[in-house]
Amino acid sequence: MHEAAGFPVLANRGSRRQHIEADLIYFADELHDLEKGQPLVLVECKRPGRPLDPAATQVRDYALWVRPAYYVITDSQSVAVWDYQGAIGPDLKLLEVKQADLADKLDDLYKYLNRDAALATRQRKIARLTPDK
């Protein structure tokens, strides 16, 4: 995956267009473009010591514009992985891993956050939402 840090996103807030900044977006390749590229994983970094779940609302707002397969919220002590569902339903929290358990859970994280799996997931979602032509 190709990382884009501090990635600018143009979002609509009511009738206003607003620039927001995604902490990290991982793309399938070097094309870092939300329309022509393939954003796979959106990452939001939070300060340590705060619960991650309340940040899901903010990250979901970003995900509406980015359209990743997954989004991740981390505070350097925990990592939570969410399956982004778009407008068709609530997002699904797949797992949350504490730093102390990271070594034991790497396979679980990799199952979702490797390039091939995230790309396949994103393509399945796009196919499901795109009418047959």
N, C-alpha and C positions, 0 to 999 in steps of 0.2 A: 504494500500500500504506500501511497505517496502522501506525505503530511503537508498540510497548509495551516500554519499557526496564525492566529489573529485574523481569520478570514472574514472580510466584509460581506455582509448580506443586506440586500435592500428588501425591506419588508413593508407591508401596508398596515397601518394602525388606524382603522376607520378610514377616513378620507385622506389621511396624511401618509406620505412615504417617509420611512425612517431607516436610517442606517444602524444596523446592529452588528456586533462582532462575535463570531463564533470562536471560542478559545482554540479549538483544533478541529479540522475536518480531514479525514483520511479518504483519499480518492483511489479509484482502481488503478489509475495510471497518472502520467504527468499532466494531463489536461485538467487543470484546476478551474473548472467552470461549472456552475450549477445547472445550466441549461444543456450544454453539450458534453459535459463530463459525467462521471459516475461517482457521486459522493456515496461512500459506503458507511462510514461511522462518524458521527458527530460527538465530540467530547466537550463537556463542560467541567471546568475545574473550580472547586469551591474551597473556601478556607477550612482548615481542619477543625474538628470538634462540633460541627453542626450536622444535623441529620440530613441525609441525602434526598429522601423522598420529597420534601417540599420544593426542592430545586427542579423536580421533574416537570412542573408546570412551565417554568421558564424555558427549559430545554425543549419541551414539546412545541412551544411557540416557535422556537428557532427551527425545529425539525420540519414544521409545516412549509418552510421556505427552502430548506436544504433537501428534503426528501431522502434521507439515508435509510439504509437497511436497519441500522441500530443506532441508538445513542447511549452514551456512557456518561455517568456522573462520578466524579472522584474528588476526594478531599485529601488525598495522599495517605489516608489511613484506611479507606474503604474504596471499593470500586463497585458500582452498580451498573448492570447492563440491561437495557430496555429494548424490546422489539417494537419498533415504530410501526403503527398500523395506519397512519394517515387519518383521513376523515371517516374511515369505515368502522372504527370502533376504538375502544380504549387500548392504550399501549400496554404491553405485557412485560412485567419485570421478570427477567429470566434468571438473574442471580445477583447476589451481593456478596462480595468477598472482602474480608478484613485483611489488613496487611500481614498479620501473623499467620494467616491461612493461605497466603498467596502461593507459596511453593506447592502446596497440596492441591490447589485449584487451577493451576495453569492450564491443564488439559481442558477443563470446563470453559475457561475464558477463550482459549484458542479455538474451541469448537465453533464459536460465534464470530470471533474477531480476527480470523485470518482472511486474507484477501479473497480466496476462492469461495469460501463459505458465505461471506458477506455479499460478494458479487452475485452469486447464485440466488441468495435470498432476495436481493434488490430486484433482480430480473424477474423472479417469480411474482413479486408484488406488482411490478409494472405490467406484466402480462395479465394479471388478474384484473387490473383496473383499466386496461386499455381495451376498448371494444374491438372485436375482430374486424379486420379490414378485408 
